């Protein structure tokens, strides 16, 4: 009997320690991982040449640093890259988990600027040069997306057609922001490998990568997140958000994504209330890799989407 109680206590302690570890390593800020050579489910090494070349271009490009205040008092950083002969469109890009906007989006910025489209790269809270102790996983970042859209709308007097763009966590952020009542100048949302909710993607990773149960690890970790970061893992989700948004929507996902599973893309697409929506599944692409695997189709799809919805 004593052995049984000891075993139960050890199991409970194990879950408690695991939950604390999950919260600390996942939700707390960590700038060191922005320099990682691995992406979730694959490696960036084969794309290094393109990334290095485009980053050199970005470093030399004309740029204006921007700052806004978040709803909870954080200073958020952004970078405005104006296009020569801008045609009136502007893409705002929100970075993915453990990344920063200039490191992640130099390639797409170069391409869009070449089309005459302005670009604003945004460092999410707790990433890059933006303040914040805790990652928002879209739940908090959706309000930051709205604040950035309002700032850009006001700055340009409503004369820019704004598109919210994100990859991974950035995609979840812009999807969730679509339900918040954005300025009329926001003409569409482009979401690449976005997840349905923080809880869903955590559960998937625990189950499929580590063979661990979601309960009680996520339940305990969720309580910690509510206490320290101010939100819960189920407080917002992309499916509910797109159901209440009629904004034009482009959903992109890699077929071989094992981090944010590809089945989430059609769930989001089918739930959308938009009359103008498109779904692109890129074959042989892992997480956040679609642009590099099928660059021609990726570029064409985004370009067509922007032209059709202006």
N, C-alpha and C positions, 0 to 999 in steps of 0.2 A: 504493500500500500504506500509506504514511504517513497519507494522508487517511482511509483505512479505520480505522486504529487510533485516530486522533484522534476520529473519529466515535463509535467504540465507547466510548472513555473519556468523551466528553461525555454519551453516553446513560446510562452507569453513574452519572456524577456527578449527572445530572438525576434519576435514580431515588432516589439517596441523599438529595439535597436535598429532593425531594418527600416522601420518607418521614419525614424529620425534621420538615418543615413540618406534615405530617399529624398527627404525634404531638403536637407543641407546640400547635398550634391547636385540636386536638380533645380530647385527654386531659388536658392541663394545665388547672388551674382558671382560670376567667375570669368574674368577677362582673359585668362590664360588660354582657354580652349578656342578662342577666336583665331589662334595661330595654328590650329591642328591641321594635319595633312589628311585626316580621315573625315569622310562624311558618314552619316548614319546609314549603314548598309553597304557602303562602297568606299572607294578611294578617289581623291581629287588628283592624284599624281598624274594620271593620263591627260588631265586638262590643264596642267601647270603652265604650259607654253602659252596657251591662249589667255589664261588669267594674268600671267606676268606681263604680256604685251598690252593687254587692255588696261591694266593697272598703271603702267607707265604712261599711257595716253591720258588716263584720268588725272594723274598727278600733274600733268602739264596743262590740263584743260582749265578754262576760266571757271572759277567757282566762287560763290558767295556763301559764307557760313551763316546759318540761321539758328535762332533759339526761340523757343516758346516755353511757357509754363504749363505743366499738366494740371489736371483738376485737383490733384493732391499735392501741388507745390513743387514738383520736380522740374529742374531745368532740362529740357530735351533738345538735342542737337540735330540739325539737318544741314544739307549741303545742296545749294542750288546751282545746277549746271544749265545755263541758257544755251539754246541752240541758235545758230546763225539762221536768220530768216525764219524765225518761228512762225508756224502756221496757226498758232492759237491753242494747241493741245499741250498738256503737261501731265507727265506720269509721276506719281509719288510712290516710291518704292520703300517698303518696310522690310527690314532684314529678318532672317530666320534665327532660330535658337543658337546661342553661343557664337554668333557671328557679328559682323558690323556691316553697315550698308555700303561703305566704299570698297571693302574687301569682297563683298558678295556680288555687287551689281555694276562693276566697272564695264563689263562686256555689254550688258544691255543698255547702259547709259551711252556708250559710244555709238551703238547702233541707232538708238532713238534720236540722239542729237543729230546724227547724219540724215535723219528723215525730217528734220526741222521741228522736233518735239522737245520741249523743255523737260528737264528731269530734276526732281528733288529727292535726294537720298536721305532717309530718316534712320537715325540710330534709335532703335527701340529702347524703352526704359531698361536700365540695368545692362545695357550693351553699349559698346563703343564709347563715345564722349557724352552720352546721356546719363543723367543721374539715376539713382535707384539701387536699393539693396536687393530687391527681389524681382525675378522674372515674372512678367504678367501673363504669359501664355495665351495672349489674345483677349482674355477676360478683362484685364485692365487696359491693354493696348488698344482695344477698340475705341475707348474714349480719347486716347491720344491721337488715333487716326482722325477722329472727328475734329479735334482741336487743330490739327495740322491742316485739314481741308478748309476749315473756317479761316485760318490764318492766311492761306494762299488765296482763297476766294477774296478776302478783304484786300490783300496786298495788290491784286491785279484787277480790283474793281469788278469781279465777276466775268472778266474777259478771257479767262483761260478755261478750256474744257479739261476738267481734271479727271484722271483715271487713277484709281487706287490699285496698286500692284504689290503682291507679296509672294514669297516662297516659303513653304513649310509653316512655321509659326507666324511669319509675316502674312501668309495667305489666310490663316485662321483669323488673324487680326482684322484684315480688310473685309473678310466675309461677315464677321460679327458686327463690324462698324456699319454695314449696310442697313441695319435695322434701327439706327439711332437718329434718323432724320438729318441727313447730310445736306449741305448747300446745293442749290439747283445746278451749280456749275459742275458738280460731280456727275459725270456721264456714264461711268461704268466701273466694274470691278474685275480685276484679273487675278485669279488665285491659282497658284501652281503648288501642287501637292499639299494642300491645306487639310488639317484634321477636323473632324466633327466636333470634338470637345477635348479639353485637357484630360478629363477622366478616361475617355475612350482610348486615346493614344497611350496614356500611361498603362492602362489595363492590357492593351495589345502587346506592348513591349515587355511587361512583366510576364505575361503568359507565354508568348512565343519566343522571346529571346532568353529569358532566365528561368522559365518553367516554374514561376511562382504565382500564387493566387493573388487576385486583386484584394480580396477580403482576408484579413483586416488591414493589410499594409496601406492601401490607399485611403481607407477610412481614417486611420490614425494620422497619416500624413496630411490628409485634407484638414483635419482639425488644427494641425500646426500651421498650415498655410492660412487658414482663416484668422488665427491668432496673430501671426507675425506679418503676413503679406496682405491681409485684408480681403481675401477672396477665397472661394471654394472651387474645387475642380469641376463641379457641375453647374456653376453659376451662370455660364453662358455656353451656347453651342452654335455652330455654323448652320446646322439644319434648320433650327428654329428661326435664326436670323434671316436666312434667304427666303423662308416662307412668307415673311412680312416685308420683303423688299422687292420692288419692281425694277430696280436698276438693272441695266444690261449686265450680263454675267458671262465671263469666260473662265471655265474650269479646265485646268491642265493637270495631268498626273502621269508619272512613270509607271509603266506596266509592271516592272519588277521591284517596285518599292516595297521593302520589308519593314521600314520604320513607320511610315504613315501608310497603311495598307491601301492598295489601289481601289478597293471596293468603296472607300469613303467618297471618292470623286463622283460616281454616279448617284450616290445617296444625296449629296449636296446639289448636284445638277437637277435631279428629278424633283427635289423639294422646292426649287426656286420658283417664285411667282412671276419672274421676269418673262416678258413676251419675246425678248431677244436674248437668247442664251446659247452658248456653244460648249461642247465638251471635246477635249483633245486628249486621248490616251496615247502616250509615246511608247512604242515597242522597244524592249531591251533597255529601258532607262530605269535606273535605281533612284533612290531618294534625291530630289533636287538636281537631277542630272538631265532632265528632258531637253533643256536648251542645247547642251553639248552633244547629245546623241542624235538629235534631228534638228539641227540649227535652222536649216532652210524652212522647214514646215513650221517650226516654232515662231520664227520671225514673221512669216507670212500670215499665220493665224492671228498673231497679236496686231499686226498692221491692218489686216482686213477688219478686225473687230473694232479698232479705233476709228477707221474710216467709215464704217457702217453706222456707228453710234454717235457721231459728232452732231 
